Amino acid sequence: MIEKANLKEIVNSVPELFSYLRIGQLNDHMLNVLQAEDRTLDFHIHERSDEMFYCIEGEFDIEFGDGITHLSEGDLIIIPKGTLHRPVCKGRVKCLLIELEGTLKKENTGGTYAGSNDLLANLDKIRTTESGSVRIKRNLALETNDVVKWCVERTEQAADIVRKGKNWYVYAGDCIITVNARTYTIITAHKTKGADK
């Protein structure tokens, strides 16, 4: 059964200010909630994605090159891609942001968004189950007994790490490693299509 979510409860569970909590994905768009206070970001542009801000609680401004739009609880604004803007928070605000996967970066969030770097920052937490280890060894024809170490080394050298929904997908050479984003458990790994078996 598909479960509902309460935005106020979720955003209130965020443990610290300026910490983006990913709550879901809508097609290629990611949904994040955060709490912010007394913060003004640098002006920036998102070249590939529109961005939506929904004010769950509190109030803040979005400043543009030609003016300011004030948002209060229940307001939302969609900022077209290519538009110069910056959020300005004077008091405490809780909001929902929706934009294309890959839009948020450290450079346009005041340095607080981790994104796929969150996996790299938590390599020491990566683990797998016994059955997962057996499956990965079989899928990749590995001879090593330390599957976790092998996967961590490949993750450090990965060409790309993409988060989709509740998993990270690590593209490392001729294989893809799937890691659960909440528990850091390696679910599986397999050769990419066309790779030698």
N, C-alpha and C positions, 0 to 999 in steps of 0.2 A: 504494500500500500504506500502511496506517495504521501509524505508527511508535510505538514505546513510548518512555517517558521515565523516567529515573532521578532520583528526587527529590534524593538526596544529591549527585549530580553537578551538578544544576541549581542547588541552593541554594549549593553551594560556589563556583559561578561568579559569584555576586552580588558586585560589586566593593567595596561598602561597607556598613557597618551601617545599618539602618533604611531601606534602599532596597527598595521593593516591586517584585518582578519578576513580571509577569503571565505565567503559563505556559500558560494555556488558558481555555476557557470550556465550561461544561456547561449546556446550555439557557440560562437567564437568569442563571446563576451564574458568577462569575469565580473563578479559582484563582490565588492569589499566593503566592510564597515570599519569605521574608526572613530575615535574620540580625539578632538584637538582642542587646544586652549592657547590663547595669546601667541598666535603664530601667523606670520605672513610669509608665504612662499615667494620665490623669484618668479618673474614673468616667464612664461614658457608657452610652447605651441606643441600640440600633438598632430603630427603630419598625417597619420594613418587612421585616426579614429575620432569620432565624436566622443564627448564625455558627458555623462549625466551625473549631477549631484542631487541627492534627495535629502533634505534636512529632517532628520528624525526628531531631534530635540535641540533647543537652543537657537542661535541665530549667527549668521556670518555673511560676509560680502564676497562677491566675485568681482574683481577689478579687471576691466578691459582697457585697451588703449584709449578708448573714447568715453569711459564712464564706469559707474559702479552699479551692480545689481545686488540688492539686499535680499537675503533669504531667511525666513523664519520657519518654525516647526510646520511641517506639512508641505512646504514649497519644494519644487524641483526646477531644475534648469538643465537644458541640453546645450552644450557648447559645441558648435560645429568644428570639425577638424580644420586645422590651419588658423584657428583664432587665438590671438595673443591674450592670455589671461593669467590670473593668479588668485587663489583663495586668501582671504584675510579674516582671521578669527581673533576677536578681542576677548570674548568670554569662552566658556566651555560649550562646544558644539559636538553633536553626534550625528554622523551622516552615512549615507550609502552612496557608493560610487560605482558606476557601470561604464566600462570601456572595453575595447578589444584586448584580448590576451596580448601581453607584451608591451602595452602602452605605458604602464607605470614603471618608472625606473628611479633609481636613487637620485638622479639629477633633477627630476621634476617633482619629487616628493619631500624635498628637504633632507634627503639622505636616509629616510626611514623605511623605505620599501625594500624588502629583501628579494621578493619574487623567486625565480629559480635559484638565485644565489643562496637561498635559505637551505637548500639541500647541500650545497657545498660547505656551508657554515656548520652543518651538523653531520659531517661524515662519520664522526665517532659514534653516532646513534644508529647507524645503519646495521641491520641484522637480518636474519632470515630464519625460517623454521627448518626443522630437519627434512620435512617433505619438500620444502622449497629448495633446499640445497640439492637434494637428489634430482629434482626436476630440472634445475639450472644446469647441473653437471651433464645430465642426459641431453638436454636441448643444445648445449654448446660443445658437447664432446670434450669436456674439461678433464684434465688429469689431476688437478690440484684438489686437496681436501679442504682448503680454506676458501670456499666460494665467496664469502663476505669480503675477504681481503682482495680477491680478484676483482669483484664488482666495484669496490671502493677505488682501486687503482684505475679502472676503466672510467669511472665517474670523474675522477680528477683530470683525466685527459680527454674528456668527452668533447665532441665537436659541437654538440647542442644539448641542452636540457630544457624540456618543455613541460609545463604543468598543464594538465587537462583534467578538470574535475578533481577527484580525490587522489590522483596519482601523478608522479613525475615520470617522464619517459626520457631515459638517458640514451642518446645516440652516440655510441662508442664504437668506431671502426665498423666491423661487419655485424654488430649486434645491437639490440635494443634491450635495455634493462628497465623493468617497471618497478617503481618504488612507491609504497603508500605514503602520502604526504603527511599524514597525522602520526603514524607509528614508526616511520622510517624502515618498514619491513620490505625487503626485496620480495616481490610477489612472484616474478618470473623473469627470465631473460631468454631471448631466442635470436637466431640468426636473422638478418634482414633478408628480404626476398632477393634471390639471385646470388646470395653468398654461398660459397662452397660449404658443403656439409662436412 
